[in-house]
Amino acid sequence: MTIQEAINFLKSESEKTSKKTEVKLFDKFVNTLIKLQNREFTSTEIQAIEKELSSYNLDGNGETNFKTIKKAYAAFETFLKDSFSLTPKDYYLNKGISLGILFGMLFGIVALSSLERSLGISLGMAFGMLIGLVIDKSMDSKAKNEFRVI
């Protein structure tokens, strides 16, 4: 399946539904494919992308519902990250904030235990989220400068 065929299929599926979450996912998938289409790849890289798209059975033959397309999009993002080091916008930010909250909570429980427990946890989460935000925002800007953002 070529990139253009996948775009056409996803646009037709998007027109069939009226649910906002489904339309949003289809639009996100289509925008990712359009951005890939506008990037310069070698012929072997394009063949690898098209082979990966073909493996998701997005051609309309068989059963393609929202759940399968959602799984296909997640797998395709992972494929792009692993194969071409391409990341979606704010990829590191989303990961960093959640990890910052997690480690901040642990820090609040262990290191700030002299304070009231809920205060220590709250302060730890806030500091962890702040540190995660700063570090991962810089990683996102580095990826953007290296043209690795889709």
CYANA upper distance limits for C-alpha pairs under 8 A (distance plus 0.5 A):
  1 MET  CA      5 GLU  CA      6.70
  1 MET  CA      6 ALA  CA      7.19
  1 MET  CA     50 GLU  CA      6.04
  1 MET  CA     51 LYS  CA      7.47
  1 MET  CA     53 LEU  CA      6.71
  1 MET  CA     54 SER  CA      5.47
  1 MET  CA     59 ASP  CA      7.86
  2 THR  CA      6 ALA  CA      6.88
  2 THR  CA     50 GLU  CA      5.78
  2 THR  CA     53 LEU  CA      8.13
  3 ILE  CA      7 ILE  CA      6.75
  3 ILE  CA     33 LEU  CA      7.00
  3 ILE  CA     37 GLN  CA      7.53
  3 ILE  CA     49 ILE  CA      8.48
  3 ILE  CA     50 GLU  CA      6.87
  3 ILE  CA     53 LEU  CA      8.20
  4 GLN  CA      8 ASN  CA      6.68
  5 GLU  CA      9 PHE  CA      6.62
  5 GLU  CA     59 ASP  CA      8.28
  6 ALA  CA     10 LEU  CA      6.59
  6 ALA  CA     53 LEU  CA      7.98
  6 ALA  CA     58 LEU  CA      7.14
  6 ALA  CA     59 ASP  CA      7.68
  7 ILE  CA     11 LYS  CA      6.58
  7 ILE  CA     30 VAL  CA      6.01
  7 ILE  CA     33 LEU  CA      7.26
  7 ILE  CA     34 ILE  CA      8.13
  8 ASN  CA     12 SER  CA      6.70
  9 PHE  CA     13 GLU  CA      6.73
  9 PHE  CA     58 LEU  CA      7.60
  9 PHE  CA     59 ASP  CA      7.16
  9 PHE  CA     60 GLY  CA      7.75
 10 LEU  CA     14 SER  CA      6.52
 10 LEU  CA     26 PHE  CA      6.47
 10 LEU  CA     29 PHE  CA      8.23
 10 LEU  CA     30 VAL  CA      7.15
 11 LYS  CA     15 GLU  CA      6.82
 11 LYS  CA     26 PHE  CA      7.58
 11 LYS  CA     27 ASP  CA      8.22
 11 LYS  CA     30 VAL  CA      7.80
 12 SER  CA     16 LYS  CA      7.04
 13 GLU  CA     17 THR  CA      7.32
 13 GLU  CA     26 PHE  CA      8.17
 14 SER  CA     22 GLU  CA      7.74
 14 SER  CA     23 VAL  CA      5.87
 14 SER  CA     26 PHE  CA      6.36
 14 SER  CA     27 ASP  CA      8.07
 15 GLU  CA     23 VAL  CA      8.50
 17 THR  CA     22 GLU  CA      7.60
 17 THR  CA     23 VAL  CA      7.44
 18 SER  CA     22 GLU  CA      8.22
 18 SER  CA     23 VAL  CA      7.60
 19 LYS  CA     23 VAL  CA      6.79
 20 LYS  CA     24 LYS  CA      6.47
 21 THR  CA     25 LEU  CA      6.76
 22 GLU  CA     26 PHE  CA      6.71
 22 GLU  CA     66 PHE  CA      7.15
 23 VAL  CA     27 ASP  CA      6.55
 24 LYS  CA     28 LYS  CA      6.61
 25 LEU  CA     29 PHE  CA      6.64
 25 LEU  CA     70 LYS  CA      7.71
 26 PHE  CA     30 VAL  CA      6.56
 27 ASP  CA     31 ASN  CA      6.49
 28 LYS  CA     32 THR  CA      6.69
 29 PHE  CA     33 LEU  CA      6.80
 29 PHE  CA     73 TYR  CA      7.00
 30 VAL  CA     34 ILE  CA      6.62
 31 ASN  CA     35 LYS  CA      6.62
 32 THR  CA     36 LEU  CA      6.74
 32 THR  CA    150 ILE  CA      6.84
 33 LEU  CA     37 GLN  CA      6.58
 34 ILE  CA     38 ASN  CA      6.82
 35 LYS  CA     39 ARG  CA      6.93
 35 LYS  CA    150 ILE  CA      6.76
 36 LEU  CA    150 ILE  CA      7.80
 41 PHE  CA     45 GLU  CA      6.37
 41 PHE  CA     46 ILE  CA      6.68
 42 THR  CA     46 ILE  CA      6.81
 43 SER  CA     47 GLN  CA      6.63
 44 THR  CA     48 ALA  CA      6.68
 45 GLU  CA     49 ILE  CA      6.78
 46 ILE  CA     50 GLU  CA      6.63
 47 GLN  CA     51 LYS  CA      6.45
 48 ALA  CA     52 GLU  CA      6.64
 49 ILE  CA     53 LEU  CA      6.72
 50 GLU  CA     54 SER  CA      6.60
 51 LYS  CA     55 SER  CA      6.84
 52 GLU  CA     56 TYR  CA      7.51
 52 GLU  CA     76 PHE  CA      7.98
 53 LEU  CA     57 ASN  CA      7.88
 53 LEU  CA     58 LEU  CA      7.77
 53 LEU  CA     76 PHE  CA      8.14
 54 SER  CA     58 LEU  CA      7.37
 54 SER  CA     59 ASP  CA      8.35
 56 TYR  CA     72 ALA  CA      6.43
 57 ASN  CA     61 ASN  CA      7.79
 57 ASN  CA     62 GLY  CA      8.31
 57 ASN  CA     64 THR  CA      8.26
 58 LEU  CA     64 THR  CA      7.42
 58 LEU  CA     69 ILE  CA      8.24
 60 GLY  CA     64 THR  CA      7.12
 64 THR  CA     68 THR  CA      6.55
 64 THR  CA     69 ILE  CA      7.30
 65 ASN  CA     69 ILE  CA      6.87
 66 PHE  CA     70 LYS  CA      6.51
 67 LYS  CA     71 LYS  CA      6.78
 68 THR  CA     72 ALA  CA      6.55
 69 ILE  CA     73 TYR  CA      6.57
 70 LYS  CA     74 ALA  CA      6.85
 71 LYS  CA     75 ALA  CA      6.63
 72 ALA  CA     76 PHE  CA      6.43
 73 TYR  CA     77 GLU  CA      6.65
 74 ALA  CA     78 THR  CA      6.84
 75 ALA  CA     79 PHE  CA      6.62
 76 PHE  CA     80 LEU  CA      6.69
 77 GLU  CA     81 LYS  CA      6.66
 77 GLU  CA     87 THR  CA      7.92
 77 GLU  CA     88 PRO  CA      8.16
 78 THR  CA     82 ASP  CA      6.55
 79 PHE  CA     83 SER  CA      6.26
 79 PHE  CA     84 PHE  CA      8.40
 80 LEU  CA     84 PHE  CA      5.83
 80 LEU  CA     85 SER  CA      6.83
 80 LEU  CA     86 LEU  CA      5.95
 80 LEU  CA     87 THR  CA      7.71
 81 LYS  CA     85 SER  CA      4.88
 81 LYS  CA     86 LEU  CA      5.28
 81 LYS  CA     87 THR  CA      6.14
 82 ASP  CA     86 LEU  CA      8.36
 85 SER  CA    148 ARG  CA      6.95
 86 LEU  CA    148 ARG  CA      5.16
 86 LEU  CA    149 VAL  CA      6.08
 86 LEU  CA    150 ILE  CA      6.83
 87 THR  CA     91 TYR  CA      6.69
 87 THR  CA    143 ALA  CA      8.37
 87 THR  CA    148 ARG  CA      6.67
 87 THR  CA    149 VAL  CA      5.47
 87 THR  CA    150 ILE  CA      6.51
 88 PRO  CA    149 VAL  CA      6.02
 88 PRO  CA    150 ILE  CA      5.66
 89 LYS  CA    140 ASP  CA      8.13
 89 LYS  CA    149 VAL  CA      6.45
 89 LYS  CA    150 ILE  CA      7.08
 90 ASP  CA     94 ASN  CA      6.73
 90 ASP  CA    137 LYS  CA      8.22
 90 ASP  CA    140 ASP  CA      6.63
 91 TYR  CA     95 LYS  CA      7.06
 91 TYR  CA    140 ASP  CA      7.55
 92 TYR  CA     96 GLY  CA      6.30
 92 TYR  CA    136 ASP  CA      5.65
 92 TYR  CA    137 LYS  CA      7.56
 92 TYR  CA    139 MET  CA      7.02
 92 TYR  CA    140 ASP  CA      6.36
 93 LEU  CA     97 ILE  CA      6.61
 93 LEU  CA    132 GLY  CA      8.03
 93 LEU  CA    133 LEU  CA      6.72
 93 LEU  CA    136 ASP  CA      5.39
 93 LEU  CA    137 LYS  CA      6.18
 93 LEU  CA    140 ASP  CA      7.42
 94 ASN  CA     98 SER  CA      7.17
 95 LYS  CA     99 LEU  CA      6.77
 95 LYS  CA    136 ASP  CA      8.43
 96 GLY  CA    100 GLY  CA      6.28
 96 GLY  CA    129 MET  CA      8.18
 96 GLY  CA    132 GLY  CA      5.16
 96 GLY  CA    133 LEU  CA      6.77
 96 GLY  CA    135 ILE  CA      8.07
 96 GLY  CA    136 ASP  CA      6.08
 97 ILE  CA    101 ILE  CA      6.65
 97 ILE  CA    128 GLY  CA      8.28
 97 ILE  CA    129 MET  CA      5.66
 97 ILE  CA    130 LEU  CA      8.26
 97 ILE  CA    132 GLY  CA      5.59
 97 ILE  CA    133 LEU  CA      6.26
 97 ILE  CA    136 ASP  CA      8.48
 98 SER  CA    102 LEU  CA      6.79
 98 SER  CA    129 MET  CA      7.89
 98 SER  CA    132 GLY  CA      8.46
 99 LEU  CA    103 PHE  CA      6.61
 99 LEU  CA    128 GLY  CA      8.41
 99 LEU  CA    129 MET  CA      8.33
 99 LEU  CA    132 GLY  CA      7.54
100 GLY  CA    104 GLY  CA      6.12
100 GLY  CA    125 MET  CA      7.58
100 GLY  CA    127 PHE  CA      8.36
100 GLY  CA    128 GLY  CA      4.67
100 GLY  CA    129 MET  CA      5.01
100 GLY  CA    130 LEU  CA      7.93
100 GLY  CA    131 ILE  CA      7.18
100 GLY  CA    132 GLY  CA      5.29
100 GLY  CA    133 LEU  CA      8.33
101 ILE  CA    105 MET  CA      6.47
101 ILE  CA    124 GLY  CA      8.25
101 ILE  CA    125 MET  CA      5.25
101 ILE  CA    126 ALA  CA      7.71
101 ILE  CA    128 GLY  CA      5.81
101 ILE  CA    129 MET  CA      5.62
102 LEU  CA    106 LEU  CA      7.01
102 LEU  CA    125 MET  CA      7.68
102 LEU  CA    128 GLY  CA      8.11
103 PHE  CA    107 PHE  CA      6.55
103 PHE  CA    124 GLY  CA      8.45
103 PHE  CA    125 MET  CA      8.07
103 PHE  CA    128 GLY  CA      6.84
104 GLY  CA    108 GLY  CA      6.48
104 GLY  CA    121 ILE  CA      8.00
104 GLY  CA    123 LEU  CA      8.37
104 GLY  CA    124 GLY  CA      4.75
104 GLY  CA    125 MET  CA      4.80
104 GLY  CA    126 ALA  CA      7.58
104 GLY  CA    127 PHE  CA      6.84
104 GLY  CA    128 GLY  CA      4.61
104 GLY  CA    129 MET  CA      7.54
105 MET  CA    109 ILE  CA      6.72
105 MET  CA    121 ILE  CA      5.64
105 MET  CA    122 SER  CA      7.79
105 MET  CA    124 GLY  CA      5.64
105 MET  CA    125 MET  CA      5.39
105 MET  CA    128 GLY  CA      8.05
106 LEU  CA    110 VAL  CA      6.64
106 LEU  CA    121 ILE  CA      8.07
106 LEU  CA    124 GLY  CA      7.87
107 PHE  CA    111 ALA  CA      5.91
107 PHE  CA    112 LEU  CA      7.48
107 PHE  CA    121 ILE  CA      8.18
107 PHE  CA    124 GLY  CA      6.17
108 GLY  CA    112 LEU  CA      5.38
108 GLY  CA    113 SER  CA      7.31
108 GLY  CA    117 ARG  CA      8.48
108 GLY  CA    120 GLY  CA      5.05
108 GLY  CA    121 ILE  CA      4.84
108 GLY  CA    122 SER  CA      7.66
108 GLY  CA    123 LEU  CA      6.98
108 GLY  CA    124 GLY  CA      4.63
108 GLY  CA    125 MET  CA      7.54
109 ILE  CA    113 SER  CA      6.01
109 ILE  CA    117 ARG  CA      7.30
109 ILE  CA    120 GLY  CA      6.67
109 ILE  CA    121 ILE  CA      6.20
109 ILE  CA    124 GLY  CA      8.24
112 LEU  CA    117 ARG  CA      8.34
112 LEU  CA    120 GLY  CA      5.45
112 LEU  CA    121 ILE  CA      8.17
112 LEU  CA    124 GLY  CA      8.18
113 SER  CA    117 ARG  CA      6.63
113 SER  CA    120 GLY  CA      6.75
115 LEU  CA    119 LEU  CA      6.99
115 LEU  CA    120 GLY  CA      6.27
116 GLU  CA    120 GLY  CA      6.66
117 ARG  CA    121 ILE  CA      6.69
118 SER  CA    122 SER  CA      6.52
119 LEU  CA    123 LEU  CA      6.54
120 GLY  CA    124 GLY  CA      6.46
121 ILE  CA    125 MET  CA      6.55
122 SER  CA    126 ALA  CA      6.66
123 LEU  CA    127 PHE  CA      6.62
124 GLY  CA    128 GLY  CA      6.40
125 MET  CA    129 MET  CA      6.42
126 ALA  CA    130 LEU  CA      6.62
127 PHE  CA    131 ILE  CA      6.59
128 GLY  CA    132 GLY  CA      6.49
129 MET  CA    133 LEU  CA      6.45
130 LEU  CA    134 VAL  CA      6.77
131 ILE  CA    135 ILE  CA      6.67
132 GLY  CA    136 ASP  CA      6.34
133 LEU  CA    137 LYS  CA      6.28
134 VAL  CA    138 SER  CA      6.89
135 ILE  CA    139 MET  CA      6.93
136 ASP  CA    140 ASP  CA      6.58
137 LYS  CA    141 SER  CA      6.73
138 SER  CA    142 LYS  CA      6.63
139 MET  CA    143 ALA  CA      6.71
140 ASP  CA    144 LYS  CA      6.66
141 SER  CA    145 ASN  CA      6.63
142 LYS  CA    146 GLU  CA      6.75
143 ALA  CA    147 PHE  CA      6.75
143 ALA  CA    148 ARG  CA      5.73
143 ALA  CA    149 VAL  CA      6.71
144 LYS  CA    148 ARG  CA      6.34
144 LYS  CA    149 VAL  CA      5.94
